[in-house]
Amino acid sequence: MVYRKSKGDLMVRIILSITAVIFALPALYVVFSAFQDGEGFGLGKFRELFQNYPSYLVALRNSFFYAVIITAGGLFLSVPVAYLFSKVRFRARNSLFFVYIVIMMLPVQSTILGQYLLMKSLDWVDTRQALYLPLMLSPLTVFLLRQNLKLISSELIDATRLETNSFFVLLFGVVLPQIKGTIAAAGVLLFCESWNIIEQAMILLPRREEIKPLSVMMGRYPDELQAACAAVYLAPVAIVLIAFAVFGAARRMKAGQ
């Protein structure tokens, strides 16, 4: 069956495209300003930033470390939890999931004090694990995966259970291939969220600047280099978003064949 685009679809695409351009303008302005070098364009600001401020590269490396470990650990923990909430029946399952939803809706400012007190009791303040361990438990990721897992046929899972008692065979052989797209989307959201850690880093890492992410170190550099700082800071998120868009386009092309 050939799908024909209606005028309404075309109008929606135009509106979304215009909105995307408007949201992209600040980032494009930052990139444009970063390459302005005197009266022309060049890499002078980037060269000065990397050569004269080695702490910038340390903070950038810290941001990569936190974003990667939070994303990988968050997906690793969220998939089994989402499966538990969607396919395993037990008492108070819906009530417990409701608590997850409430936690997801709470602002960071309302939970950061409890995190600080817990990390202080464990003597983990000013350590890397104080920052990345709590952020691995992402209610939003669990919610997205759980909603997608509910769409998987229970008959398929029951048939797999008749063939094997291994949870890992069921998870990696049947469940994960069905939710690859949702896992990719959740990974992108988790990476972007962990790349922009601010409140948690300021409170849980108050003194050790050598382990702080770039998100809280940007203001330490001269004003004339702020555009270059921001351009480098934006690059990983832009790469992840472009890669996800290419992944989605490839899946749609494959599904249309």
C-alpha positions as CSV (number, residue, x, y, z in Angstrom):
1,M,0.0,0.0,0.0
2,V,1.4,3.4,-1.0
3,Y,1.1,6.1,1.6
4,R,0.3,9.5,0.3
5,K,1.2,12.6,2.3
6,S,-1.8,14.9,2.8
7,K,-1.7,18.6,3.1
8,G,-2.1,18.3,6.9
9,D,1.1,16.1,7.0
10,L,3.0,18.7,4.9
11,M,1.9,21.5,7.2
12,V,3.0,19.6,10.3
13,R,6.4,19.0,8.7
14,I,6.8,22.6,7.9
15,I,5.8,23.7,11.4
16,L,8.2,21.2,13.0
17,S,11.0,22.3,10.6
18,I,10.5,25.9,11.5
19,T,10.4,25.1,15.2
20,A,13.6,23.1,14.9
21,V,15.4,25.9,13.2
22,I,14.3,28.4,15.9
23,F,15.6,26.1,18.6
24,A,18.8,25.5,16.8
25,L,19.6,29.2,16.3
26,P,21.3,29.8,19.7
27,A,23.6,26.8,19.1
28,L,24.4,27.9,15.6
29,Y,25.2,31.4,16.9
30,V,27.6,29.9,19.5
31,V,29.4,27.8,16.9
32,F,29.6,30.9,14.6
33,S,31.0,33.0,17.4
34,A,33.5,30.3,18.4
35,F,35.2,30.4,14.9
36,Q,35.3,34.2,14.8
37,D,39.0,35.1,15.2
38,G,39.6,38.8,15.0
39,E,38.3,40.0,11.6
40,G,38.0,36.6,10.1
41,F,37.4,33.0,11.0
42,G,39.9,30.5,12.4
43,L,40.7,28.1,15.2
44,G,42.6,30.6,17.4
45,K,40.1,30.4,20.3
46,F,40.2,26.7,20.4
47,R,44.0,26.6,20.2
48,E,44.2,29.1,23.1
49,L,41.7,27.2,25.1
50,F,43.4,23.8,24.8
51,Q,46.9,25.1,25.2
52,N,46.5,27.6,28.0
53,Y,43.8,25.8,30.0
54,P,44.5,22.1,30.4
55,S,41.9,21.9,33.1
56,Y,39.3,22.3,30.4
57,L,40.3,19.0,28.9
58,V,40.2,17.4,32.3
59,A,36.7,18.6,32.9
60,L,35.7,17.5,29.4
61,R,37.1,14.0,30.1
62,N,35.2,13.9,33.4
63,S,31.9,14.8,31.5
64,F,32.5,11.9,29.1
65,F,33.2,9.5,31.9
66,Y,30.1,10.4,33.8
67,A,27.8,10.5,30.7
68,V,29.0,7.1,29.4
69,I,29.0,5.3,32.8
70,I,25.6,6.7,33.7
71,T,24.1,5.9,30.3
72,A,25.5,2.3,30.2
73,G,24.7,1.6,33.9
74,G,21.3,3.2,33.6
75,L,20.2,1.1,30.7
76,F,21.7,-2.1,32.2
77,L,19.7,-1.5,35.4
78,S,16.5,-0.2,33.8
79,V,15.8,-3.0,31.4
80,P,15.3,-5.7,34.1
81,V,13.3,-3.3,36.3
82,A,11.1,-2.3,33.4
83,Y,10.5,-6.0,32.6
84,L,9.6,-6.6,36.2
85,F,7.0,-3.9,36.1
86,S,5.5,-4.9,32.8
87,K,5.6,-8.7,32.6
88,V,6.0,-10.1,36.2
89,R,2.9,-10.2,38.3
90,F,3.3,-9.5,42.1
91,R,1.4,-7.7,44.8
92,A,1.6,-3.9,44.9
93,R,3.2,-3.8,41.4
94,N,1.1,-0.9,40.2
95,S,1.5,0.9,43.5
96,L,5.3,0.6,43.3
97,F,5.3,1.8,39.7
98,F,3.2,4.8,40.7
99,V,5.9,5.7,43.2
100,Y,8.4,5.6,40.3
101,I,6.2,8.0,38.4
102,V,6.0,10.3,41.3
103,I,9.8,10.3,41.7
104,M,10.1,11.1,38.0
105,M,7.9,14.1,38.4
106,L,9.8,15.5,41.4
107,P,12.3,18.3,40.6
108,V,16.0,17.7,41.3
109,Q,16.0,20.3,44.0
110,S,13.5,18.3,46.1
111,T,15.7,15.2,46.2
112,I,19.2,16.5,46.2
113,L,19.3,17.0,50.0
114,G,18.4,13.4,50.6
115,Q,21.2,12.3,48.2
116,Y,23.7,14.5,49.9
117,L,22.8,13.2,53.4
118,L,23.1,9.6,52.1
119,M,26.4,10.2,50.4
120,K,27.7,12.0,53.5
121,S,26.7,9.0,55.7
122,L,28.7,6.7,53.3
123,D,31.6,9.1,53.3
124,W,31.3,9.5,49.5
125,V,31.0,13.3,49.2
126,D,33.6,14.5,46.8
127,T,33.9,11.1,45.1
128,R,33.0,10.1,41.5
129,Q,30.5,7.4,42.7
130,A,28.5,10.0,44.6
131,L,27.6,11.6,41.3
132,Y,27.1,8.7,38.9
133,L,25.6,5.9,41.1
134,P,22.3,7.8,42.0
135,L,21.8,8.9,38.4
136,M,21.9,5.4,37.1
137,L,18.5,4.8,38.7
138,S,16.5,6.7,36.2
139,P,12.7,6.5,36.6
140,L,12.2,8.1,33.2
141,T,14.2,5.3,31.5
142,V,12.3,2.6,33.4
143,F,9.0,4.3,32.4
144,L,9.8,4.4,28.7
145,L,11.0,0.8,28.6
146,R,8.1,-0.4,30.6
147,Q,5.6,1.2,28.3
148,N,7.2,-0.5,25.3
149,L,7.6,-3.9,27.0
150,K,3.8,-3.9,27.6
151,L,3.3,-4.1,23.8
152,I,5.3,-7.4,23.6
153,S,2.9,-10.4,23.3
154,S,2.7,-12.3,26.6
155,E,2.1,-15.5,24.5
156,L,5.6,-15.0,23.0
157,I,7.2,-14.8,26.4
158,D,5.2,-17.8,27.7
159,A,6.3,-19.9,24.7
160,T,9.9,-19.0,25.4
161,R,9.6,-19.9,29.0
162,L,8.4,-23.4,27.9
163,E,11.7,-23.8,26.1
164,T,14.1,-22.4,28.6
165,N,14.1,-21.4,32.3
166,S,17.0,-18.9,31.8
167,F,16.0,-15.3,32.4
168,F,19.0,-14.1,30.4
169,V,18.0,-16.2,27.3
170,L,14.5,-14.7,27.6
171,L,15.8,-11.2,28.1
172,F,18.6,-11.1,25.4
173,G,17.0,-13.5,22.9
174,V,13.4,-12.4,22.9
175,V,12.8,-9.1,24.8
176,L,15.8,-6.9,23.8
177,P,15.4,-7.4,20.1
178,Q,11.8,-6.2,20.3
179,I,12.7,-2.9,22.1
180,K,16.0,-1.9,20.4
181,G,14.5,1.4,19.2
182,T,13.2,2.4,22.7
183,I,16.6,1.4,24.2
184,A,18.3,3.7,21.8
185,A,15.9,6.6,22.5
186,A,16.3,6.1,26.3
187,G,20.0,6.0,25.9
188,V,20.0,9.3,24.0
189,L,17.9,10.9,26.7
190,L,20.0,9.5,29.5
191,F,23.2,10.6,27.8
192,C,22.0,14.2,27.3
193,E,20.6,14.4,30.8
194,S,23.9,13.1,32.4
195,W,26.0,15.4,30.1
196,N,24.3,18.4,31.7
197,I,24.7,17.6,35.4
198,I,24.8,20.8,37.3
199,E,23.0,20.8,40.7
200,Q,24.2,17.3,41.7
201,A,27.8,18.1,40.8
202,M,27.8,21.4,42.6
203,I,26.5,19.9,45.8
204,L,28.0,16.4,45.8
205,L,31.4,17.5,44.6
206,P,32.0,20.8,46.5
207,R,35.8,20.9,46.7
208,R,37.6,18.5,44.3
209,E,37.7,20.4,41.0
210,E,39.7,17.7,39.3
211,I,36.7,15.4,39.2
212,K,34.0,17.9,38.4
213,P,32.3,17.7,35.0
214,L,32.5,20.5,32.4
215,S,28.9,21.6,33.0
216,V,30.0,23.3,36.3
217,M,33.4,24.4,35.2
218,M,32.4,26.5,32.1
219,G,32.4,29.8,34.1
220,R,36.1,29.4,35.1
221,Y,37.4,30.4,31.7
222,P,37.8,33.9,30.1
223,D,34.8,35.6,28.5
224,E,36.4,35.7,25.1
225,L,36.8,31.9,25.1
226,Q,33.2,31.1,26.3
227,A,31.9,30.6,22.8
228,A,34.7,28.1,22.1
229,C,34.0,26.4,25.4
230,A,30.3,26.1,24.6
231,A,30.9,24.9,21.0
232,V,33.1,22.0,22.2
233,Y,30.6,21.3,25.0
234,L,27.7,21.1,22.5
235,A,29.6,18.8,20.0
236,P,29.1,15.4,21.8
237,V,25.3,15.9,22.3
238,A,25.0,17.0,18.6
239,I,26.9,13.9,17.5
240,V,24.7,11.6,19.6
241,L,21.5,13.2,18.3
242,I,22.6,13.0,14.7
243,A,23.6,9.4,15.1
244,F,20.2,8.6,16.6
245,A,18.5,10.4,13.7
246,V,20.5,8.3,11.2
247,F,19.6,5.1,13.2
248,G,15.9,6.0,13.1
249,A,16.0,6.8,9.4
250,A,17.7,3.5,8.7
251,R,15.1,1.6,10.7
252,R,12.3,3.3,8.8
253,M,13.9,2.5,5.4
254,K,14.4,-1.1,6.4
255,A,10.8,-1.4,7.6
256,G,9.6,0.1,4.3
257,Q,11.3,-2.5,2.2
